[in-house]
Amino acid sequence: MFDADVEVVTDTSTTLRRDGLLAAGTLAVCLAVGTLTDSDPFLDWRAALLGVGGALAVEAVFLRYPERLLALWARPAVALAGAGAVAGLGLIALSVTPWVLGALTWGLGTYAILLVCVVLGAGNPLTALPGLSRRD
């Protein structure tokens, strides 16, 4: 995702739609798997902290270095591989540390909220932070 101010991505609506579908699909898989287990991976405080913090950190890096990262992320294979890696990591984590699945789910939910802000025209809220806007 990105703010509308960033000029790197050429077809914004296609990228937002693709990112939204990948995030929603991966979030649905993580929620379904986590719900079907007896571990309640979403309720662990570490999951919420790591998931929300991780999503905000990744988004901040994309906003800070859009020329380098958005060109790479715009490739469909890269975005699809990223979604697959998140889903695969969640399934593997379930057997070792279930709260990591919760962290992935919290992160995807955070990303979804940021994406909704951009789609509704409010822009990415993280651009209000110093160093994360084109205007800086």
DRENLOSE-194804 format. One record per residue (C-alpha): residue in one letter; x, y negated, z; residue number from 1. Coordinates in nm, 4 decimals, decimal comma, padded with zeros to 6 digits. Example, Ala and Ser with C-alpha at 12.3 -4.5 7.8 and 13.67 -1.06 7.14 Angstrom:
BEGIN
<site "A" <01,2300 00,4500 00,7800> 1>
<site "S" <01,3670 00,1060 00,7140> 2>
END
This chain:
BEGIN
<site "M" <00,0000 00,0000 00,0000> 1>
<site "F" <00,1051 -00,3620 -00,0292> 2>
<site "D" <-00,0241 -00,7122 -00,0064> 3>
<site "A" <-00,1804 -00,8757 -00,3099> 4>
<site "D" <00,1078 -01,1292 -00,3092> 5>
<site "V" <00,3592 -00,8663 -00,4176> 6>
<site "E" <00,4173 -00,8828 -00,7908> 7>
<site "V" <00,5980 -00,5510 -00,8374> 8>
<site "V" <00,3100 -00,3134 -00,9018> 9>
<site "T" <00,1434 -00,3705 -01,2339> 10>
<site "D" <-00,1915 -00,1887 -01,1934> 11>
<site "T" <-00,3087 -00,2675 -00,8426> 12>
<site "S" <-00,6543 -00,1116 -00,8592> 13>
<site "T" <-00,5262 00,2224 -00,9903> 14>
<site "T" <-00,2535 00,2393 -00,7261> 15>
<site "L" <-00,4926 00,1475 -00,4448> 16>
<site "R" <-00,7459 00,4039 -00,5637> 17>
<site "R" <-00,4818 00,6752 -00,5901> 18>
<site "D" <-00,3326 00,5908 -00,2517> 19>
<site "G" <-00,6769 00,5828 -00,0929> 20>
<site "L" <-00,7722 00,9210 -00,2372> 21>
<site "L" <-00,4426 01,0811 -00,1333> 22>
<site "A" <-00,4637 00,9351 00,2179> 23>
<site "A" <-00,8290 01,0358 00,2589> 24>
<site "G" <-00,7645 01,3876 00,1334> 25>
<site "T" <-00,4613 01,4377 00,3540> 26>
<site "L" <-00,6435 01,2862 00,6520> 27>
<site "A" <-00,9373 01,5220 00,5949> 28>
<site "V" <-00,7042 01,8245 00,5885> 29>
<site "C" <-00,5269 01,7130 00,9072> 30>
<site "L" <-00,8570 01,6446 01,0854> 31>
<site "A" <-01,0043 01,9776 00,9768> 32>
<site "V" <-00,7017 02,1803 01,0822> 33>
<site "G" <-00,6663 01,9962 01,4121> 34>
<site "T" <-01,0348 02,0315 01,4899> 35>
<site "L" <-01,0366 02,4047 01,4163> 36>
<site "T" <-00,7592 02,4692 01,6687> 37>
<site "D" <-00,7946 02,4752 02,0444> 38>
<site "S" <-00,5014 02,2408 02,1039> 39>
<site "D" <-00,6695 01,8952 02,0732> 40>
<site "P" <-00,3653 01,7432 01,9001> 41>
<site "F" <-00,5339 01,4036 01,8604> 42>
<site "L" <-00,5684 01,3311 02,2317> 43>
<site "D" <-00,1987 01,3332 02,3223> 44>
<site "W" <-00,0675 00,9808 02,3880> 45>
<site "R" <00,2556 01,0671 02,2035> 46>
<site "A" <00,0514 01,1399 01,8915> 47>
<site "A" <-00,1188 00,8010 01,8976> 48>
<site "L" <00,2025 00,6123 01,9729> 49>
<site "L" <00,4131 00,7868 01,7104> 50>
<site "G" <00,1382 00,7923 01,4467> 51>
<site "V" <00,0328 00,4291 01,4685> 52>
<site "G" <00,3883 00,3037 01,5233> 53>
<site "G" <00,5255 00,5169 01,2416> 54>
<site "A" <00,2616 00,4037 00,9929> 55>
<site "L" <00,3187 00,0376 01,0791> 56>
<site "A" <00,6964 00,0826 01,0504> 57>
<site "V" <00,6714 00,2512 00,7087> 58>
<site "E" <00,4360 -00,0208 00,5868> 59>
<site "A" <00,6712 -00,2911 00,7170> 60>
<site "V" <00,9629 -00,1377 00,5263> 61>
<site "F" <00,7548 -00,1332 00,2056> 62>
<site "L" <00,6631 -00,4986 00,2580> 63>
<site "R" <01,0231 -00,5946 00,3337> 64>
<site "Y" <01,1735 -00,4209 00,0274> 65>
<site "P" <00,8922 -00,4070 -00,2289> 66>
<site "E" <01,1108 -00,4265 -00,5399> 67>
<site "R" <01,2953 -00,1087 -00,4456> 68>
<site "L" <01,0214 00,0972 -00,2870> 69>
<site "L" <00,7023 00,0137 -00,4744> 70>
<site "A" <00,8564 00,1046 -00,8097> 71>
<site "L" <00,9387 00,4476 -00,6694> 72>
<site "W" <00,6018 00,4899 -00,4947> 73>
<site "A" <00,4145 00,3947 -00,8134> 74>
<site "R" <00,5266 00,7238 -00,9676> 75>
<site "P" <00,2367 00,9705 -00,9276> 76>
<site "A" <00,4680 01,2644 -00,8541> 77>
<site "V" <00,6304 01,0782 -00,5640> 78>
<site "A" <00,2973 00,9855 -00,4047> 79>
<site "L" <00,1624 01,3380 -00,4495> 80>
<site "A" <00,4795 01,4886 -00,3032> 81>
<site "G" <00,4489 01,2524 -00,0050> 82>
<site "A" <00,0902 01,3598 00,0627> 83>
<site "G" <00,1890 01,7253 00,0285> 84>
<site "A" <00,4813 01,6791 00,2644> 85>
<site "V" <00,2568 01,5204 00,5294> 86>
<site "A" <-00,0012 01,7998 00,5019> 87>
<site "G" <00,2693 02,0687 00,5044> 88>
<site "L" <00,4466 01,9149 00,8031> 89>
<site "G" <00,1170 01,9037 00,9888> 90>
<site "L" <00,0516 02,2717 00,9275> 91>
<site "I" <00,4033 02,3682 01,0355> 92>
<site "A" <00,3853 02,1447 01,3422> 93>
<site "L" <00,0673 02,3132 01,4531> 94>
<site "S" <00,2563 02,6255 01,5522> 95>
<site "V" <00,5444 02,4442 01,7237> 96>
<site "T" <00,4237 02,1086 01,8573> 97>
<site "P" <00,0539 02,0458 01,7870> 98>
<site "W" <00,0701 01,6804 01,8877> 99>
<site "V" <00,2793 01,6120 01,5739> 100>
<site "L" <-00,0310 01,6987 01,3687> 101>
<site "G" <-00,2126 01,4424 01,5810> 102>
<site "A" <00,0604 01,1866 01,5076> 103>
<site "L" <00,0258 01,2437 01,1344> 104>
<site "T" <-00,3493 01,2021 01,1655> 105>
<site "W" <-00,3191 00,8814 01,3685> 106>
<site "G" <-00,0700 00,7499 01,1102> 107>
<site "L" <-00,3002 00,8274 00,8189> 108>
<site "G" <-00,5882 00,6600 01,0001> 109>
<site "T" <-00,3758 00,3505 01,0567> 110>
<site "Y" <-00,2785 00,3457 00,6906> 111>
<site "A" <-00,6451 00,3775 00,5934> 112>
<site "I" <-00,7330 00,0726 00,8040> 113>
<site "L" <-00,4551 -00,1314 00,6400> 114>
<site "L" <-00,5704 -00,0154 00,2973> 115>
<site "V" <-00,9284 -00,1232 00,3706> 116>
<site "C" <-00,8010 -00,4695 00,4680> 117>
<site "V" <-00,6257 -00,5037 00,1323> 118>
<site "V" <-00,9200 -00,3670 -00,0700> 119>
<site "L" <-01,1646 -00,6027 00,1023> 120>
<site "G" <-00,9426 -00,8989 00,0118> 121>
<site "A" <-00,8142 -00,9802 00,3596> 122>
<site "G" <-00,4595 -00,8821 00,2628> 123>
<site "N" <-00,2181 -00,6744 00,4620> 124>
<site "P" <-00,2213 -00,7918 00,8258> 125>
<site "L" <00,1480 -00,7098 00,8616> 126>
<site "T" <00,2407 -00,9915 00,6247> 127>
<site "A" <00,1765 -01,2301 00,9136> 128>
<site "L" <00,4946 -01,0986 01,0767> 129>
<site "P" <00,8218 -01,2847 01,0077> 130>
<site "G" <01,0222 -01,1415 00,7188> 131>
<site "L" <00,7385 -00,9338 00,5715> 132>
<site "S" <00,5847 -01,1844 00,3359> 133>
<site "R" <00,6931 -01,3095 -00,0045> 134>
<site "R" <00,6590 -01,6585 00,1359> 135>
<site "D" <00,9484 -01,6076 00,3809> 136>
END
